[in-house]
Amino acid sequence: MGFLSHAFLAAAFSLSPFLASAAAFKPNIIFIYADDLGMGMLGCYGQEIVKTPNIDRLASQGIMFTRCYSSQYCCPARASLLMGVHDSHSHSYTQTAGALVITAERKGWSNEQLEEKAARAARIKAAEGEVFLPELLKKAGYVTGQFGKLEWGFTTWHGELKRHGWDRYVGYMDHQRAHGFYPSFLWKDGERLP
């Protein structure tokens, strides 16, 4: 499964006026964005073989997105949602290479060293004034968080997560680490979580 934080950005942006004016009524918002999970694989979208009762129950109590586009590839799909730019049309998307967190662990880098090297290696750069989904939610008075496979690119870092507007996070900051079982640590708000 992928990570919290995302449904489809076009829908989220269309919610922003509602969120800003809904001071008296603020619903909890949980986006479940699963890598490599097509809508035909869930009962709530018509799957009849594999049972998905918990997701089906959440869907029945919330909003289901049935007319949206996303990339079929995990990293650009998350970036598209975070930024509101469809990678197939923008001609601006690239990705930061993975395995930097694994290299940091192997070489004994501190969190500060990893942060510095990740920022230098990043091939995705936020433009000045660019607004991200969690920033919109924060402006509407929400506390933001994401859990699981974090962010855009194949490597991310604490400073980038904060720049995009996340208050809290727990998960993998490296794509390659996320594809294995039993990592020696995850990340929680900028610190290694054994």
MORA-V466331 format. One line per field, one symbol per residue. phi: phi as a letter, one per 40 degrees, with the letter a starting at -180 (. if undefined). psi: psi as a letter, one per 30 degrees, with the letter a starting at -180 (. if undefined). burial: I if it has 16 or more other C-alpha atoms within 10 Angstrom, else O. A space follows every 50 residues. Layout:
phi = ???
psi = ???
burial = ???
This chain:
phi = .cachbbccdcccccdcccccbccbbccbbcbbbcfbccccbdcbhcbcc cbcccccdcccbbbcbbabaccbdcccccdccbgbcccbcfbcabcccgc cccdcccgccccccdcccccccbbbcccgcbbdcccccccgccbaaahcc gcgbabaddcccdchccbaaicbbdccccbcfccabbbfgbcbd
psi = lbllfkbkeeeeeffeeeeegheejjlkkjkjjkkhjlfggkefgfkfek kieeeeeeeffbkkkfilkllfkeefeeeeeefgkjffffggkalklage eeeeeefgkleeeeeeeeeefkfjkklkfkklefeeeefgglkkllkbjk alafklleeeeeefgkellkakgkeeefgllilflakjhflkj.
burial = OIIIIIIIIIOIIOOIOOIOOOOOOOOOOOOIIIIOOOOOOIIIOOOOOO OOOOOOOOOOOOOOOOOOOIIOOIIIIIIIIIIIIIIOOOOOIIIIIIII IOOIOOOOOOIOOIIOOIIOOIOOOOOOOOIIIIIIIOOIOIOIIIIIII IIIIIIIIOIIIOIIIIOIIIIIIIIIIOOOOOOOIIIIIOOOO
